[in-house]
Amino acid sequence: MQKKLLLALAVIVMAGSAFGQGNVSTVTSTGSGNSATVSQTGMLNKSNVSQFGNSNTAEAQQVGAQNAADQVQTGDGNLIVVDQSGDANLSYQDQTGNNNAAGAFQTGNANEVTQGQLGDENFAITVQEGDGNYAEQSQEGLANYADVLQIGNGNTGLQAQYGDDNVAVADNFGNGNLSWQVQGGVANDAYTHLHGDGNQSSQYQDGALNTASTWVHGTNNLLYQDQYGLFNEADVEQSGSQTSPGNTRKIMRTFLSQRRLETPIPPTS
């Protein structure tokens, strides 16, 4: 299902096609049943695909100037997709293991995404629209899911997951927002939704079956969530605007099965 989702999002392109001046494409495959599809339109775009193993699939499409894509896969049955439109966008994707899937979709200028996965059946996707956005996703283990959506300019989404069946989702809408999510253990879920400008969210979870959710609307809000153990749950909503970092919420959980709904912090004057 994950592979079908990425294939549906990816644009079907002709293998090895390049239109424009100074575009460079390099494809290396070792094994059997591997497939690589590259399309570049514009000037001075670069694509590198390296696959080692069997039945891996790589797709790259770039439209514009001075875009660069580097894709590396080691193992069997992996899928990797990049689609970049604009100028000076960068993507680096590296997967080691079996049946992993990664997708990077960027529209605009000077956006950058890095995706690294080690293990089996992990899934990572980044979608960025605007200029100067940055996303980094790192996953190790089995069946982890990472999702970053950024629309605007100068946003940053950072995700790292170590373990099995963890889920991290970050949506940043606006300019200059920062989301940071780190999870270790089994079946933890982290969700961040930042709407506005200059907001920052930090989520850290270590254990099993913990859930953290953040909803921020406004400008220059700060939020920190730390949870350790089992069955913890934290839901936070903040709204308001400050000329400098203002509203702040800090949460730490260390107990077993502690559930609580956090109320919004009123804006400070």
C-alpha positions in Angstrom: 0.0 0.0 0.0 2.8 2.4 0.8 4.6 1.7 -2.4 1.3 2.2 -4.4 0.8 5.6 -2.7 4.2 6.9 -3.7 3.8 5.5 -7.2 0.5 7.3 -7.5 2.1 10.6 -6.4 5.1 10.3 -8.7 4.9 11.5 -12.2 5.4 8.8 -14.8 8.5 9.7 -16.8 10.6 8.3 -19.6 13.7 6.5 -18.4 16.9 8.4 -18.9 15.4 11.4 -20.6 17.0 14.8 -20.3 15.9 18.1 -22.0 18.0 21.2 -21.7 21.6 22.1 -21.4 24.2 20.7 -19.0 22.0 18.1 -17.3 23.8 15.1 -15.9 22.3 11.7 -15.0 24.2 8.7 -13.6 22.5 5.3 -12.9 24.3 2.3 -11.3 22.4 -0.9 -10.6 23.8 -4.2 -9.2 21.6 -7.2 -8.8 18.5 -8.3 -10.7 15.1 -6.8 -11.4 16.0 -3.2 -10.5 14.4 -0.3 -12.3 15.5 3.4 -12.6 13.6 6.2 -14.3 15.1 9.7 -14.7 13.7 12.8 -16.4 15.4 16.2 -16.3 14.1 19.4 -18.0 16.0 22.7 -17.7 19.6 23.5 -17.1 22.4 22.1 -15.0 20.4 19.6 -13.1 22.1 16.5 -11.7 20.7 13.1 -10.8 22.5 10.1 -9.3 20.9 6.7 -8.7 22.7 3.8 -7.1 20.9 0.5 -6.4 22.4 -2.7 -4.9 20.1 -5.7 -4.5 17.0 -7.0 -6.2 13.7 -5.6 -7.4 14.4 -2.1 -6.3 12.7 0.9 -8.0 14.0 4.5 -8.3 12.2 7.4 -10.0 13.6 11.0 -10.3 12.0 14.0 -12.1 13.5 17.5 -12.1 12.3 20.6 -13.8 14.2 23.9 -13.6 17.8 24.8 -13.1 20.6 23.6 -10.8 18.5 21.0 -9.0 20.3 17.9 -7.6 19.0 14.5 -6.5 21.0 11.7 -5.0 19.3 8.3 -4.4 20.9 5.2 -2.9 19.2 1.9 -2.1 20.7 -1.3 -0.7 18.5 -4.4 -0.2 15.5 -5.8 -1.9 12.1 -4.5 -2.9 12.7 -0.9 -2.0 11.1 2.2 -3.6 12.5 5.7 -3.8 10.9 8.7 -5.6 11.9 12.4 -6.0 10.1 15.1 -7.9 11.5 18.6 -7.9 10.3 21.7 -9.7 12.0 25.0 -9.5 15.6 26.1 -9.0 18.4 25.0 -6.7 16.4 22.3 -4.9 18.4 19.4 -3.2 17.4 15.9 -2.2 19.3 13.1 -0.7 17.7 9.7 -0.1 19.4 6.6 1.3 17.7 3.3 2.2 19.2 0.1 3.5 17.0 -3.0 4.1 14.0 -4.5 2.5 10.6 -3.1 1.3 11.3 0.5 2.4 9.7 3.4 0.6 10.7 7.1 0.5 9.3 10.0 -1.4 10.4 13.7 -1.7 8.3 16.2 -3.6 9.5 19.8 -3.7 8.1 22.9 -5.6 9.9 26.2 -5.4 13.5 27.3 -4.9 16.3 26.3 -2.6 14.4 23.7 -0.8 16.3 20.7 0.7 15.3 17.3 2.0 17.3 14.4 3.5 15.8 11.0 4.1 17.7 8.0 5.6 16.1 4.7 6.5 17.7 1.5 7.9 15.6 -1.6 8.5 12.5 -3.0 6.8 9.1 -1.7 5.8 9.8 1.9 6.8 8.0 4.7 5.0 9.1 8.4 4.7 7.5 11.2 2.7 8.2 14.9 2.5 6.2 17.5 0.5 7.5 21.1 0.4 6.1 24.1 -1.4 7.8 27.5 -1.2 11.3 28.6 -0.9 14.1 27.8 1.5 12.4 24.9 3.4 14.4 22.1 4.9 13.3 18.6 6.0 15.3 15.8 7.5 13.9 12.3 8.3 15.9 9.5 9.8 14.4 6.1 10.7 15.8 2.8 12.0 13.8 -0.3 12.8 10.7 -1.9 11.4 7.5 -0.3 9.9 8.1 3.3 11.1 6.2 6.1 9.4 7.5 9.7 8.9 5.5 12.5 7.2 6.5 16.2 6.7 4.3 18.7 4.9 5.6 22.3 4.7 4.0 25.1 2.8 5.6 28.6 2.9 9.1 29.8 3.2 12.0 29.0 5.5 10.3 26.2 7.5 12.2 23.3 9.0 10.9 19.8 9.8 13.1 17.4 11.7 12.2 13.8 12.5 14.1 10.8 13.9 12.6 7.5 14.9 14.3 4.4 16.4 12.3 1.3 17.0 9.2 -0.3 15.5 5.8 1.0 14.4 6.4 4.6 15.4 4.5 7.4 13.6 5.7 11.1 13.3 3.6 13.7 11.3 4.5 17.3 11.0 2.5 20.0 9.1 4.1 23.5 9.0 2.1 26.2 7.2 3.6 29.7 7.1 7.1 31.1 7.3 10.0 30.3 9.6 8.4 27.5 11.6 10.4 24.7 13.2 9.2 21.3 14.3 11.4 18.7 16.0 10.3 15.1 16.7 12.3 12.3 18.2 10.9 8.9 19.2 12.5 5.7 20.5 10.6 2.5 21.3 7.5 0.9 20.0 4.2 2.2 18.7 4.7 5.9 19.7 2.8 8.6 17.8 3.7 12.3 17.5 1.7 14.9 15.6 2.6 18.6 15.1 0.6 21.2 13.3 2.1 24.7 13.1 0.1 27.5 11.4 1.6 30.9 11.3 5.1 32.3 11.5 8.1 31.7 13.7 6.5 29.0 15.8 8.6 26.2 17.3 7.6 22.7 18.5 9.7 20.0 20.2 8.5 16.5 20.9 10.5 13.7 22.5 9.0 10.3 23.4 10.8 7.1 24.7 8.9 4.0 25.5 5.8 2.4 24.1 2.3 3.4 23.1 2.8 7.1 23.9 0.9 9.9 22.0 1.8 13.6 21.7 -0.2 16.1 19.7 0.4 19.8 19.1 -1.8 22.4 17.5 -0.3 25.9 17.3 -1.9 29.0 15.6 -0.2 32.4 15.6 3.3 33.8 15.7 6.4 33.0 17.8 4.8 30.4 20.0 7.0 27.7 21.7 6.1 24.2 22.8 8.0 21.4 24.4 6.7 17.8 25.1 8.7 15.1 26.7 7.3 11.7 27.6 8.9 8.5 29.0 7.3 5.2 29.7 4.0 3.6 28.7 0.6 4.8 27.6 1.3 8.5 28.2 -0.8 11.0 26.2 -0.5 14.8 25.9 -2.6 17.1 23.7 -1.8 20.8 23.5 -3.3 23.7 21.7 -1.8 27.2 21.6 -2.8 30.4 19.9 -1.7 34.0 19.9 1.0 36.2 18.4 4.1 37.9 19.8 6.7 40.2 18.3 9.3 37.8 19.9 9.0 34.2 21.2 6.0 34.4 23.6 3.6 31.6 24.6 5.4 28.6 26.0 4.2 25.2 27.2 6.5 22.6 28.7 5.3 19.1 29.5 7.2 16.2 30.9 5.7 12.7 31.6 7.5 9.9 33.4 4.5 8.0 34.8 2.6 4.9 33.5 -0.7 5.6 31.7 -1.0 9.3 32.6 -3.5 11.1 30.4 -4.3 14.8 30.4 -5.7 17.5 28.1 -3.6 20.6 28.2 -5.5 23.9 28.0 -4.3 26.8 25.8 -2.0 29.4 27.4 -3.6 32.8 27.0 -1.5 35.3 25.0 0.8 37.6 27.0 0.7 41.3 26.4 
